[in-house]
Structure formats: structure tokens, C-alpha cells
Amino acid sequence: MGIRYLTDADAVLSALREFDDVGQKSFLVETHGFRSSTRYYLQHPDCRYDPKAIAGVAHGYQHGKSLAYNDFPGGEASTNAVLRLLGFTVLSGIPSTTRRNGSGASPSGRTSAPGRTPTGCSPPATRAQ
């Protein structure tokens, strides 16, 4: 079963919550075996995530089996297209490390290393919409 079978936006939200709960390094490398995105990011709503990893883990929330890094292609024609069809925003390019508030910190107070894009946020269910 490939990434095109990801059809549940709630599964994506669950993956976003997990990312926020454990942090980027744990989510990507230690738990799910993904690499940091270098070209695209999923923006939801003011937070940034690695789209391929989120999609692969969301597949697991929906179907009971996550997709690994090598199980499906990333990029515009696959992962990004699926996430956009589910109503999510995927942007290309590495954004600046400065948040809208100018601090470089996420709303949860996390900061990033110099030159590193801040990722994640407080859990999506608890943020003001």
C-alpha cells in the first residue's frame, strides 16, 4: 500500500501531534527512520514539519502500518500532492529561522540551532485555531 492511500486528514493531525510530543530528532531518526527535509516543509498553521515523515507516519495511523523512508517517494508528485489534497500546506524552499514573532522560537518556546529551521510546535489539538 503506497502513499496515495493516505486519505485521512485526522491521521496527519495525529502524526503532527506525535512529532510535537517527542520532538523532531526523536520523531525522524530515533522512532521512524526518516531524514530531515531539505527542500519542502509542511506548514500547519504556524509550525513547520518534515512532510515525507509526517505522511509516512500518518499512513500508519490510518492503516496500521507506517511507511518507511524508502517505501515511497517524496516531493511534488507524490507526498506533497497527497498532503495538499487533504487540505495541508506544503511549501518549497527552506524558510528563514525567524518565526513571525521574530524570536526564532516556536510557540512552545523551542528554539533551533543557528541556521536551522525551527520545526514542530505545541500539539495541534491544544493550539488556538
Sequence and secondary structure as in RCSB ss.txt:
>XXXX:A:sequence
MGIRYLTDADAVLSALREFDDVGQKSFLVETHGFRSSTRYYLQHPDCRYDPKAIAGVAHGYQHGKSLAYNDFPGG
EASTNAVLRLLGFTVLSGIPSTTRRNGSGASPSGRTSAPGRTPTGCSPPATRAQ
>XXXX:A:secstr
  GGG   HHHHHHHHHHHHHH HHIIIIIIT     SSEEEE SS EE HHHHHHHHHHHHHSS   GGGS  S
IIIIIHHHHHTT EEEES   S  TTSSSB TTS B  TT    B S GGGS  
